[in-house]
Amino acid sequence: MNTKMWIKALKVIPRISKEEWEELDLISRWLIATRAAVLVMTFTSALIAGLLAAISGTPENPAFSWWRFLLVVVGLVFAHATNNLVNDLTDYHKGVDKDNYYRTQYGPQPLESGLLTIKQLYGYIAGTGAIASAAGLALILTQGFSPQGGSPWTTLALMAAGAAFVLFYTWPLKYIALGELTVLLVWGPLMIGGGFYAISGMWSWGVVAASLPYALATVTVIFGKHIDKRNEDKAKKIYTLPVVLGEKVSRGLVLGMMTLQYILPILGVIYLPQYFSWLMLLVLLSPILLKKVERERIFYIFTHARPTQMPAEAKDFWPLWYVAAAFIHTRVYGGMFVLAMLLQTLLWNVIH
């Protein structure tokens, strides 16, 4: 059991050799193969869904259920992990990751790097997918027992929509400039809005609106990644939005989305007081929590063209450049967003 590697794999995507891989325990291998560092964003979306359910309803007529919340967390996280494994399998079969492609430079691709055989990867997919499916099936079959009831058919439809988006993200959605929109819809309305419904039994467009600030944070990460590998994707005829729009416009869009992440909570306090109390304004402190050098670097990176050669300060994460900056911001922003929601949930419980 290598807890140090577990923690490292949750923070970054470790670069690891075949020899080092052979020494790892099963959990460490699974965390690396599924790119667990990005699963944290899915966990955050599930947590937001639960916290929104916790402040809905009344003590006499609640909307939150602990056991349903835990099922949502497990279902979403393992579904995302399954998707990452399927993505690597799909890209391997399509030959996308050959010839030192971007994906194999920032972290090991289980098949392309020789860490897993196709049979072993299928085993990882089957096991991970089975856990996600079991959690989802449990939520569907017991939807009538949620605090506010609800329809199992609605839960099934929401999960089917999420599964379709996620399964077809790698192909064809990413190839036709719809991958970024998919991330916005999945990590916001479907994960948070759908998770809220699965937990509470209620559908709320207010929750969908409340999901958008953090959904935009996840989109900046995928946008950053696609800007980084724009030239490689163009050569392989993968037409992501940054390939279609160009680097300069895409960088501007990321800065615009980051700005909206601070404007939307303010609007939420005004127009969605049932979900956003004044405590949500704590997210405005996120830039202050970034180290001065990180703030300056993030702004500099997204206002300048990508370097043609690796900068000295990027040796630990290159070729990640825009995505590394976006991920740092999203990690801090997401932490503050959840902290603000936790505090408003505690305040809600005191008042009620």
Secondary structure, DSSP 8 states (H G I E B T S, - for coil): --HHHHHHHHHS-----HHHHHTS-HHHHHHHHTTHHHHHHHHHHHHHHHHHHHTSB-SSSB---HHHHHHHHHHHHHHHHHHHHHHHHHHHHHTTTTTT-HHHHHS--TTTTTSS-HHHHHHHHHHHHHHHHHHHHHHHHTGGGSTT---HHHHHHHHHHHHHHHHTTTTTGGGBT-HHHHHHHIIIIIIIIHHHHHHHS---HHHHHHHHHHHHHHHHHHHHHHHHTHHHHHHTT-B-HHHHH-HHHHHHHHHHHHHHHHHHHHHHHHH-TTT--GGGGGGGGHHHHS-HHHHHHHHHHHTS---SS--GGGTTTTT-SHHHHHHHHHHHHHHHHHHHHHHHHHHHHHH-
